[in-house]
Amino acid sequence: MVQMALESPTDHRQVERFCQEILPQVSRTFALSIRFLPGNLGRAVLCGYLLARIADTIEDDPVATVESKIRLLDKFLACFDDPAQADIFPQVVGTLEGETAHLHLVENTHLVFALFRSLPAKSQQTLQHWITEMVQGMQKFVKLHAQGIRIKTLEEYQEYCYYVAGTVGYLLTDLWFEHSPSVDFATYHTLRQTCAAFGEGLQTVNILKDIAWDAEHENSIYVPQDALESHGSSHEKLLDPEFLTQNHAAITSLVELAWSDLDKAAQYLMEVPRSAIPIRLFCILPLVFAYATLRDITGSTAMLKSGGNIKISRAEVKSLIMVGPFTVLSNFTIRRLIDQVRQQPFLWGNKNTSFKKVA
């Protein structure tokens, strides 16, 4: 865990060091990707991700009351306009439950807001707008599901996904337009047509692979109740071994939604100008990791068993890290890599892997 006590949040070098060091502890995949983004763009994306993670940690607390979550999320939003609120937020938030690194991030919310205030004014406006949209959506669902998230329909699931992930797609796209000369207004307008799917596709894959974890550790079930009922199951029987076949059939709608959104996310990536290499590099790894994970989800029931989840192999992760960045200069090679990942594990050097590195 990062251990850092700062006397003054205005020490920008230490603030940035904390944010950079905590990132891989709360998201290894995101940490791999953000290193490609230069200067203020990288700093803004880093800050936006950490702010979203703080809000998510509050929302996911398995024991906090609805009233407590709503109050803390309101105080979190107040930090955008009032630095004094940000400075005292770690004391206000009190004790939460969750993963150690995520809790440590919340305890240092004031440092993330110190990074926020060092960003260009336009970036601050973008982050505040979309994080506010996200948090207000979280509050809506916390109120709707006082005893823990229990999604009823696919439509409700899609609304939830928009708030927690589609907003991130818009946030990133607004930052591309601000910071990348290659993203002109016409390109920006085009990207906004599929940017929500970019975030939502990744989110649905994460939800599918962690069905058991979310149910057992976060008291949250995102598989729609009506889908389960149509196959003779229910939220209460989601991890029941006797209903494994029915539950696997019930997640089909989410799996199909994830495939559709990932294909839109791939189109999003390929519509980013090839001259905007850092942005393409940022997008490629989470996308191919998601395709690989969804491929394994489609043929597995592990995530529907107590304690189970889905993870692609370390060998495939390493292969994609090595090859993925070499594809971004060509939409043809991006498509080729995605096509191979969809079909089978991508292992560099395997005789079944025909992909060749592009110079």
Steps between C-alpha positions, in 0.01 A plus 500: 500500500615854430591669828513877478410775740514849354515815704370705210286380208654780294824303463416407142785257445401293802133523406571363153728233641226378731246489216738318268599247767147422618369446146643150435369392839141583404524412128795320343346514151438874516853557629638317197303721263532845654878499465449570128321832557726805515500809720174657613296243310653218702461694823134577427417137416685380810308745716166410341554131557596543865201728566268240347663226709446699821130540421474133406659394830240697693216358289626141540538505881307184601398621847449878480139620513328663204489830688872483573591427138281783368647743753860402425449520124348848544803607703726347237336714229537808720877451485503614136396855589644532849865408568431514874243220460759294314759552773269367773332226294727219628384583855135538397483169318580299812537121478403314184530134409663380181832413342801640685643701208160651420453606862848653505407701191185631671710596803704720266214656304642844578813416301298398194313831517836679531592339168159601361562868585835493321336405169403747224164667563331322207615160628368584845161586348493173306587288802253678727216469248537127431595390852194691627282321244648168612456567872142621464423177314664300778285681754187418300580129505602502866156644581322251272677200652527570871581137586767464230493525120248258348454583133152411374515544120752533219384859450577581864839332462581716198403814689726401789785425260463841337543677831803304623678441167337675205578831669866402498488459123367854466754634749791350308368618164463856627861486622620367162334800332658743743853365498561328164543718189418192289147480640319776311132584547379259231697215656379598846138490383555155347668363813214617719267264313674191642693629802240382753523146359876511549458541874188286533650203315798486733268538799272213396798269454621589850153439643468163326837371614431607860138384541584283803732758659244779472225285648711363787717799590313812385138386538437596136334295227496648152354204309142612425236330711264461204767312302555263791127446548451425130740206545351379827748663739525815711742735673487278808607195295768676293789300651302184578678202336165338427403797281832535316356414158208740540723781628745454215214530251373810682820699447476460123344845460791664684756300302338607172489860619870484587595363156297774332652777713855370454454504124384862528802569721727355232337731246555789742871418519532474122332839457768667712740658246811292442706812575358495855730212590496549881118477509499186286765348725291587804192326356645182352598300809177529701309416183689183410508390866121539505457299179719221641311498830161497331612211278577299814178610673295378206622144543518484880281477809777578751365848576167343605659288772576617853850649509541471124594754236660523158857611431693467179839334535813693584653370180221653294519828693875520428446414133236770459715757682784419261302493176206735560692829476647398165153479345385857559640654181272286285129427530560182305740365762269609783216302340727201441614491861142533628381222267766265634434588865128436452566146381773365729762605758761722340841360588805648330711227342217245501474325164127579495571872530556627146515870589829663405640812660457810286804723480 
